[in-house]
Amino acid sequence: MIIENLRAKFHKSLLDDNVLSVNQLGVPSNADGTNRASVALAKGIVKHLIFSITKAGLMISEPEAQVKLSGQEAGNLFEHLVKRYLHDALQEINHLRSGRYHFGIGKPISEFEQYRHLQSLTDALKKHRDLKAALGDYVICPDITIGKYPIEESEINRHSSFIFGRSVAALTPVREINSPNLLLHTSISCKWTLRSDRAQNARTEGLNLIRNRMGHTPHIVCVTGEPTLTRIASLALGTGDIDCVYHFALNELIAAVRDLNNDTVTDLLQTMYEGKRLRDISDLPFDLMA
């Protein structure tokens, strides 16, 4: 299966690039070394990932002790690998909802159609520092953005003479003749690990995207490698600011929770899973087709 292979390649790249590594004590790099449950779950994820990657037919060996990457290095690599995975996956299922996409990292939202007006506001605030101090910065730069190109007239009229000129449908930004700007299709916050402040940053970004748009709301999601259920819950539970949290290896996390055999942890996982607030990275390409 193509999606299974893409998922396995994504996981293998995390191991190959030392984003997911183990230290001399066998503690995985996404674990909180001071938290026994975190370490146990992270170890379980690595064990089950090795099995999943091998099952997909890819060659992988048990990770050797590595120097843990800095938080910034691991975070940057995680963003690039998630972006590459989504690019490859969306290409494979583009027939479900055809279109041309642009994948960016750290791209300001003011470059997208729904948020173009924020650039004028930002320019005005630069001239009035007292207002900027009171109102803050409206232009955020999500970790990963997926923009959708407006549609050319030749594509619209491929099967029939559906429209010509701008006598009608002259305002929709979906037509390239009306606007050449990318439409923000998806905003992705990547959190290799989660702490309370990181969870709140993702929520704040989501609310910013919702409140300041002129046009439709993009998909607003978070992808994480955090193994600790309570920390995942700090972001996943509740609605309104993000669509859903996607775990980089939910199947393996579920297996690790089963191995841990802790009722509290199991109940929390079931709450997020059955409440449709936590999904696997393999679900994300399909959800972006909605």
NUVO-457529 format. One record per residue (C-alpha): y, z, x. Coordinates in steps of 0.2 Angstrom, whole numbers, plus 5000, padded with zeros to 4 digits. Example, Ala and Ser with C-alpha at 12.3 -4.5 7.8 and 13.67 -1.06 7.14 Angstrom:
REM NUVO-457529
<site><Y>4978</Y><Z>5039</Z><X>5062</X></site>
<site><Y>4995</Y><Z>5036</Z><X>5068</X></site>
//
This chain:
REM NUVO-457529
<site><Y>5000</Y><Z>5000</Z><X>5000</X></site>
<site><Y>5017</Y><Z>4995</Z><X>5007</X></site>
<site><Y>5026</Y><Z>5011</Z><X>5001</X></site>
<site><Y>5013</Y><Z>5022</Z><X>5009</X></site>
<site><Y>5014</Y><Z>5013</Z><X>5025</X></site>
<site><Y>5033</Y><Z>5014</Z><X>5025</X></site>
<site><Y>5032</Y><Z>5032</Z><X>5022</X></site>
<site><Y>5020</Y><Z>5035</Z><X>5036</X></site>
<site><Y>5030</Y><Z>5025</Z><X>5048</X></site>
<site><Y>5045</Y><Z>5035</Z><X>5043</X></site>
<site><Y>5036</Y><Z>5051</Z><X>5047</X></site>
<site><Y>5029</Y><Z>5044</Z><X>5063</X></site>
<site><Y>5047</Y><Z>5039</Z><X>5069</X></site>
<site><Y>5052</Y><Z>5057</Z><X>5066</X></site>
<site><Y>5038</Y><Z>5063</Z><X>5077</X></site>
<site><Y>5041</Y><Z>5050</Z><X>5090</X></site>
<site><Y>5060</Y><Z>5053</Z><X>5091</X></site>
<site><Y>5057</Y><Z>5072</Z><X>5092</X></site>
<site><Y>5067</Y><Z>5075</Z><X>5076</X></site>
<site><Y>5051</Y><Z>5084</Z><X>5071</X></site>
<site><Y>5044</Y><Z>5093</Z><X>5086</X></site>
<site><Y>5036</Y><Z>5109</Z><X>5091</X></site>
<site><Y>5041</Y><Z>5121</Z><X>5104</X></site>
<site><Y>5029</Y><Z>5130</Z><X>5117</X></site>
<site><Y>5025</Y><Z>5143</Z><X>5103</X></site>
<site><Y>5020</Y><Z>5130</Z><X>5091</X></site>
<site><Y>5035</Y><Z>5132</Z><X>5080</X></site>
<site><Y>5041</Y><Z>5116</Z><X>5072</X></site>
<site><Y>5059</Y><Z>5111</Z><X>5074</X></site>
<site><Y>5063</Y><Z>5112</Z><X>5056</X></site>
<site><Y>5057</Y><Z>5130</Z><X>5054</X></site>
<site><Y>5068</Y><Z>5145</Z><X>5055</X></site>
<site><Y>5059</Y><Z>5154</Z><X>5069</X></site>
<site><Y>5064</Y><Z>5171</Z><X>5062</X></site>
<site><Y>5056</Y><Z>5168</Z><X>5045</X></site>
<site><Y>5037</Y><Z>5169</Z><X>5044</X></site>
<site><Y>5036</Y><Z>5159</Z><X>5028</X></site>
<site><Y>5047</Y><Z>5146</Z><X>5035</X></site>
<site><Y>5036</Y><Z>5144</Z><X>5051</X></site>
<site><Y>5020</Y><Z>5144</Z><X>5041</X></site>
<site><Y>5026</Y><Z>5131</Z><X>5029</X></site>
<site><Y>5033</Y><Z>5120</Z><X>5043</X></site>
<site><Y>5017</Y><Z>5121</Z><X>5053</X></site>
<site><Y>5007</Y><Z>5116</Z><X>5037</X></site>
<site><Y>5018</Y><Z>5101</Z><X>5035</X></site>
<site><Y>5015</Y><Z>5095</Z><X>5052</X></site>
<site><Y>4996</Y><Z>5097</Z><X>5051</X></site>
<site><Y>4996</Y><Z>5088</Z><X>5034</X></site>
<site><Y>5008</Y><Z>5074</Z><X>5041</X></site>
<site><Y>4996</Y><Z>5070</Z><X>5055</X></site>
<site><Y>4982</Y><Z>5068</Z><X>5043</X></site>
<site><Y>4993</Y><Z>5057</Z><X>5031</X></site>
<site><Y>4999</Y><Z>5046</Z><X>5046</X></site>
<site><Y>4982</Y><Z>5044</Z><X>5052</X></site>
<site><Y>4975</Y><Z>5040</Z><X>5035</X></site>
<site><Y>4988</Y><Z>5026</Z><X>5034</X></site>
<site><Y>4981</Y><Z>5018</Z><X>5049</X></site>
<site><Y>4994</Y><Z>5023</Z><X>5062</X></site>
<site><Y>4990</Y><Z>5030</Z><X>5079</X></site>
<site><Y>4997</Y><Z>5047</Z><X>5081</X></site>
<site><Y>4992</Y><Z>5062</Z><X>5091</X></site>
<site><Y>4996</Y><Z>5081</Z><X>5089</X></site>
<site><Y>5014</Y><Z>5084</Z><X>5094</X></site>
<site><Y>5016</Y><Z>5092</Z><X>5112</X></site>
<site><Y>5028</Y><Z>5105</Z><X>5116</X></site>
<site><Y>5046</Y><Z>5098</Z><X>5117</X></site>
<site><Y>5063</Y><Z>5104</Z><X>5120</X></site>
<site><Y>5071</Y><Z>5105</Z><X>5102</X></site>
<site><Y>5085</Y><Z>5093</Z><X>5099</X></site>
<site><Y>5102</Y><Z>5100</Z><X>5096</X></site>
<site><Y>5107</Y><Z>5102</Z><X>5077</X></site>
<site><Y>5119</Y><Z>5087</Z><X>5079</X></site>
<site><Y>5106</Y><Z>5076</Z><X>5088</X></site>
<site><Y>5092</Y><Z>5079</Z><X>5075</X></site>
<site><Y>5104</Y><Z>5077</Z><X>5061</X></site>
<site><Y>5111</Y><Z>5060</Z><X>5067</X></site>
<site><Y>5093</Y><Z>5054</Z><X>5071</X></site>
<site><Y>5087</Y><Z>5060</Z><X>5054</X></site>
<site><Y>5101</Y><Z>5050</Z><X>5045</X></site>
<site><Y>5097</Y><Z>5034</Z><X>5055</X></site>
<site><Y>5079</Y><Z>5035</Z><X>5051</X></site>
<site><Y>5082</Y><Z>5039</Z><X>5032</X></site>
<site><Y>5093</Y><Z>5024</Z><X>5032</X></site>
<site><Y>5081</Y><Z>5012</Z><X>5040</X></site>
<site><Y>5067</Y><Z>5018</Z><X>5028</X></site>
<site><Y>5077</Y><Z>5015</Z><X>5013</X></site>
<site><Y>5083</Y><Z>4998</Z><X>5019</X></site>
<site><Y>5065</Y><Z>4993</Z><X>5022</X></site>
<site><Y>5059</Y><Z>5000</Z><X>5005</X></site>
<site><Y>5073</Y><Z>4992</Z><X>4995</X></site>
<site><Y>5070</Y><Z>4975</Z><X>5003</X></site>
<site><Y>5052</Y><Z>4976</Z><X>4997</X></site>
<site><Y>5057</Y><Z>4980</Z><X>4978</X></site>
<site><Y>5073</Y><Z>4971</Z><X>4977</X></site>
<site><Y>5065</Y><Z>4960</Z><X>4964</X></site>
<site><Y>5065</Y><Z>4975</Z><X>4952</X></site>
<site><Y>5084</Y><Z>4974</Z><X>4952</X></site>
<site><Y>5091</Y><Z>4961</Z><X>4963</X></site>
<site><Y>5107</Y><Z>4962</Z><X>4973</X></site>
<site><Y>5114</Y><Z>4962</Z><X>4990</X></site>
<site><Y>5116</Y><Z>4979</Z><X>4998</X></site>
<site><Y>5126</Y><Z>4986</Z><X>5013</X></site>
<site><Y>5119</Y><Z>5002</Z><X>5022</X></site>
<site><Y>5132</Y><Z>5013</Z><X>5031</X></site>
<site><Y>5133</Y><Z>5029</Z><X>5040</X></site>
<site><Y>5149</Y><Z>5040</Z><X>5039</X></site>
<site><Y>5158</Y><Z>5027</Z><X>5029</X></site>
<site><Y>5173</Y><Z>5033</Z><X>5020</X></site>
<site><Y>5172</Y><Z>5032</Z><X>5001</X></site>
<site><Y>5190</Y><Z>5024</Z><X>5000</X></site>
<site><Y>5182</Y><Z>5008</Z><X>5006</X></site>
<site><Y>5172</Y><Z>5006</Z><X>4990</X></site>
<site><Y>5179</Y><Z>4999</Z><X>4974</X></site>
<site><Y>5178</Y><Z>5015</Z><X>4963</X></site>
<site><Y>5188</Y><Z>5025</Z><X>4976</X></site>
<site><Y>5200</Y><Z>5013</Z><X>4983</X></site>
<site><Y>5214</Y><Z>5022</Z><X>4975</X></site>
<site><Y>5211</Y><Z>5037</Z><X>4986</X></site>
<site><Y>5217</Y><Z>5028</Z><X>5002</X></site>
<site><Y>5235</Y><Z>5027</Z><X>4994</X></site>
<site><Y>5234</Y><Z>5046</Z><X>4990</X></site>
<site><Y>5228</Y><Z>5050</Z><X>5007</X></site>
<site><Y>5243</Y><Z>5040</Z><X>5015</X></site>
<site><Y>5255</Y><Z>5049</Z><X>5004</X></site>
<site><Y>5248</Y><Z>5066</Z><X>5008</X></site>
<site><Y>5250</Y><Z>5062</Z><X>5027</X></site>
<site><Y>5268</Y><Z>5061</Z><X>5024</X></site>
<site><Y>5269</Y><Z>5077</Z><X>5015</X></site>
<site><Y>5259</Y><Z>5090</Z><X>5024</X></site>
<site><Y>5263</Y><Z>5104</Z><X>5012</X></site>
<site><Y>5255</Y><Z>5094</Z><X>4998</X></site>
<site><Y>5240</Y><Z>5091</Z><X>5009</X></site>
<site><Y>5238</Y><Z>5109</Z><X>5013</X></site>
<site><Y>5238</Y><Z>5113</Z><X>4994</X></site>
<site><Y>5227</Y><Z>5098</Z><X>4988</X></site>
<site><Y>5215</Y><Z>5095</Z><X>5003</X></site>
<site><Y>5207</Y><Z>5079</Z><X>5008</X></site>
<site><Y>5200</Y><Z>5068</Z><X>4995</X></site>
<site><Y>5192</Y><Z>5055</Z><X>5006</X></site>
<site><Y>5175</Y><Z>5061</Z><X>5011</X></site>
<site><Y>5162</Y><Z>5051</Z><X>5022</X></site>
<site><Y>5144</Y><Z>5053</Z><X>5015</X></site>
<site><Y>5130</Y><Z>5054</Z><X>5028</X></site>
<site><Y>5123</Y><Z>5037</Z><X>5021</X></site>
<site><Y>5131</Y><Z>5025</Z><X>5009</X></site>
<site><Y>5123</Y><Z>5011</Z><X>5000</X></site>
<site><Y>5136</Y><Z>4999</Z><X>4994</X></site>
<site><Y>5132</Y><Z>4984</Z><X>4982</X></site>
<site><Y>5141</Y><Z>4968</Z><X>4985</X></site>
<site><Y>5149</Y><Z>4960</Z><X>4970</X></site>
<site><Y>5141</Y><Z>4945</Z><X>4962</X></site>
<site><Y>5146</Y><Z>4927</Z><X>4967</X></site>
<site><Y>5150</Y><Z>4915</Z><X>4953</X></site>
<site><Y>5136</Y><Z>4903</Z><X>4959</X></site>
<site><Y>5123</Y><Z>4918</Z><X>4957</X></site>
<site><Y>5130</Y><Z>4922</Z><X>4939</X></site>
<site><Y>5128</Y><Z>4904</Z><X>4934</X></site>
<site><Y>5112</Y><Z>4901</Z><X>4942</X></site>
<site><Y>5102</Y><Z>4898</Z><X>4926</X></site>
<site><Y>5116</Y><Z>4892</Z><X>4915</X></site>
<site><Y>5134</Y><Z>4890</Z><X>4913</X></site>
<site><Y>5137</Y><Z>4908</Z><X>4908</X></site>
<site><Y>5155</Y><Z>4910</Z><X>4913</X></site>
<site><Y>5169</Y><Z>4900</Z><X>4922</X></site>
<site><Y>5186</Y><Z>4906</Z><X>4927</X></site>
<site><Y>5195</Y><Z>4922</Z><X>4922</X></site>
<site><Y>5199</Y><Z>4919</Z><X>4904</X></site>
<site><Y>5186</Y><Z>4933</Z><X>4900</X></site>
<site><Y>5178</Y><Z>4946</Z><X>4910</X></site>
<site><Y>5193</Y><Z>4946</Z><X>4922</X></site>
<site><Y>5193</Y><Z>4965</Z><X>4925</X></site>
<site><Y>5175</Y><Z>4969</Z><X>4930</X></site>
<site><Y>5173</Y><Z>4972</Z><X>4949</X></site>
<site><Y>5155</Y><Z>4966</Z><X>4948</X></site>
<site><Y>5162</Y><Z>4948</Z><X>4949</X></site>
<site><Y>5167</Y><Z>4944</Z><X>4966</X></site>
<site><Y>5181</Y><Z>4933</Z><X>4959</X></site>
<site><Y>5189</Y><Z>4948</Z><X>4952</X></site>
<site><Y>5186</Y><Z>4960</Z><X>4967</X></site>
<site><Y>5178</Y><Z>4957</Z><X>4984</X></site>
<site><Y>5176</Y><Z>4976</Z><X>4987</X></site>
<site><Y>5159</Y><Z>4984</Z><X>4989</X></site>
<site><Y>5153</Y><Z>4995</Z><X>4974</X></site>
<site><Y>5147</Y><Z>5012</Z><X>4979</X></site>
<site><Y>5129</Y><Z>5012</Z><X>4973</X></site>
<site><Y>5122</Y><Z>5027</Z><X>4982</X></site>
<site><Y>5129</Y><Z>5042</Z><X>4992</X></site>
<site><Y>5116</Y><Z>5052</Z><X>5002</X></site>
<site><Y>5118</Y><Z>5069</Z><X>5010</X></site>
<site><Y>5105</Y><Z>5071</Z><X>5024</X></site>
<site><Y>5101</Y><Z>5089</Z><X>5029</X></site>
<site><Y>5087</Y><Z>5090</Z><X>5041</X></site>
<site><Y>5087</Y><Z>5109</Z><X>5038</X></site>
<site><Y>5097</Y><Z>5119</Z><X>5025</X></site>
<site><Y>5108</Y><Z>5134</Z><X>5026</X></site>
<site><Y>5118</Y><Z>5141</Z><X>5012</X></site>
<site><Y>5134</Y><Z>5133</Z><X>5019</X></site>
<site><Y>5125</Y><Z>5116</Z><X>5021</X></site>
<site><Y>5119</Y><Z>5116</Z><X>5003</X></site>
<site><Y>5137</Y><Z>5120</Z><X>4997</X></site>
<site><Y>5144</Y><Z>5105</Z><X>5007</X></site>
<site><Y>5132</Y><Z>5093</Z><X>4998</X></site>
<site><Y>5138</Y><Z>5101</Z><X>4981</X></site>
<site><Y>5156</Y><Z>5099</Z><X>4985</X></site>
<site><Y>5154</Y><Z>5081</Z><X>4991</X></site>
<site><Y>5145</Y><Z>5077</Z><X>4974</X></site>
<site><Y>5158</Y><Z>5085</Z><X>4964</X></site>
<site><Y>5172</Y><Z>5075</Z><X>4974</X></site>
<site><Y>5163</Y><Z>5059</Z><X>4970</X></site>
<site><Y>5161</Y><Z>5063</Z><X>4951</X></site>
<site><Y>5179</Y><Z>5069</Z><X>4949</X></site>
<site><Y>5189</Y><Z>5056</Z><X>4959</X></site>
<site><Y>5180</Y><Z>5040</Z><X>4954</X></site>
<site><Y>5188</Y><Z>5026</Z><X>4945</X></site>
<site><Y>5173</Y><Z>5017</Z><X>4938</X></site>
<site><Y>5154</Y><Z>5021</Z><X>4937</X></site>
<site><Y>5147</Y><Z>5036</Z><X>4946</X></site>
<site><Y>5135</Y><Z>5032</Z><X>4961</X></site>
<site><Y>5118</Y><Z>5039</Z><X>4963</X></site>
<site><Y>5122</Y><Z>5056</Z><X>4972</X></site>
<site><Y>5107</Y><Z>5063</Z><X>4981</X></site>
<site><Y>5101</Y><Z>5074</Z><X>4995</X></site>
<site><Y>5087</Y><Z>5071</Z><X>5007</X></site>
<site><Y>5081</Y><Z>5086</Z><X>5017</X></site>
<site><Y>5067</Y><Z>5091</Z><X>5029</X></site>
<site><Y>5069</Y><Z>5110</Z><X>5025</X></site>
<site><Y>5052</Y><Z>5119</Z><X>5023</X></site>
<site><Y>5058</Y><Z>5135</Z><X>5015</X></site>
<site><Y>5058</Y><Z>5135</Z><X>4996</X></site>
<site><Y>5072</Y><Z>5147</Z><X>4993</X></site>
<site><Y>5084</Y><Z>5137</Z><X>5004</X></site>
<site><Y>5078</Y><Z>5121</Z><X>4995</X></site>
<site><Y>5081</Y><Z>5129</Z><X>4978</X></site>
<site><Y>5099</Y><Z>5134</Z><X>4983</X></site>
<site><Y>5103</Y><Z>5115</Z><X>4982</X></site>
<site><Y>5090</Y><Z>5109</Z><X>4970</X></site>
<site><Y>5091</Y><Z>5121</Z><X>4955</X></site>
<site><Y>5106</Y><Z>5117</Z><X>4943</X></site>
<site><Y>5113</Y><Z>5101</Z><X>4937</X></site>
<site><Y>5129</Y><Z>5092</Z><X>4937</X></site>
<site><Y>5134</Y><Z>5089</Z><X>4955</X></site>
<site><Y>5119</Y><Z>5080</Z><X>4963</X></site>
<site><Y>5105</Y><Z>5069</Z><X>4954</X></site>
<site><Y>5091</Y><Z>5076</Z><X>4964</X></site>
<site><Y>5084</Y><Z>5083</Z><X>4980</X></site>
<site><Y>5072</Y><Z>5073</Z><X>4990</X></site>
<site><Y>5060</Y><Z>5081</Z><X>5002</X></site>
<site><Y>5055</Y><Z>5071</Z><X>5017</X></site>
<site><Y>5037</Y><Z>5076</Z><X>5015</X></site>
<site><Y>5035</Y><Z>5084</Z><X>4998</X></site>
<site><Y>5016</Y><Z>5080</Z><X>4997</X></site>
<site><Y>5013</Y><Z>5089</Z><X>5013</X></site>
<site><Y>5025</Y><Z>5103</Z><X>5008</X></site>
<site><Y>5014</Y><Z>5105</Z><X>4992</X></site>
<site><Y>4998</Y><Z>5106</Z><X>5003</X></site>
<site><Y>5007</Y><Z>5119</Z><X>5015</X></site>
<site><Y>5012</Y><Z>5130</Z><X>5000</X></site>
<site><Y>4994</Y><Z>5129</Z><X>4994</X></site>
<site><Y>4988</Y><Z>5134</Z><X>5011</X></site>
<site><Y>5000</Y><Z>5149</Z><X>5011</X></site>
<site><Y>4993</Y><Z>5155</Z><X>4995</X></site>
<site><Y>5009</Y><Z>5165</Z><X>4990</X></site>
<site><Y>5012</Y><Z>5167</Z><X>4971</X></site>
<site><Y>5031</Y><Z>5168</Z><X>4973</X></site>
<site><Y>5033</Y><Z>5153</Z><X>4984</X></site>
<site><Y>5021</Y><Z>5143</Z><X>4973</X></site>
<site><Y>5030</Y><Z>5148</Z><X>4957</X></site>
<site><Y>5047</Y><Z>5142</Z><X>4965</X></site>
<site><Y>5039</Y><Z>5125</Z><X>4970</X></site>
<site><Y>5032</Y><Z>5123</Z><X>4953</X></site>
<site><Y>5049</Y><Z>5127</Z><X>4945</X></site>
<site><Y>5058</Y><Z>5113</Z><X>4955</X></site>
<site><Y>5044</Y><Z>5101</Z><X>4954</X></site>
<site><Y>5041</Y><Z>5102</Z><X>4935</X></site>
<site><Y>5059</Y><Z>5103</Z><X>4932</X></site>
<site><Y>5062</Y><Z>5086</Z><X>4941</X></site>
<site><Y>5074</Y><Z>5094</Z><X>4953</X></site>
<site><Y>5063</Y><Z>5090</Z><X>4969</X></site>
<site><Y>5055</Y><Z>5074</Z><X>4973</X></site>
<site><Y>5047</Y><Z>5065</Z><X>4987</X></site>
<site><Y>5056</Y><Z>5053</Z><X>4999</X></site>
<site><Y>5044</Y><Z>5039</Z><X>4992</X></site>
<site><Y>5052</Y><Z>5042</Z><X>4975</X></site>
<site><Y>5069</Y><Z>5038</Z><X>4980</X></site>
<site><Y>5069</Y><Z>5019</Z><X>4982</X></site>
<site><Y>5062</Y><Z>5018</Z><X>4964</X></site>
<site><Y>5075</Y><Z>5030</Z><X>4957</X></site>
<site><Y>5089</Y><Z>5019</Z><X>4965</X></site>
<site><Y>5083</Y><Z>5005</Z><X>4955</X></site>
<site><Y>5088</Y><Z>5014</Z><X>4939</X></site>
//
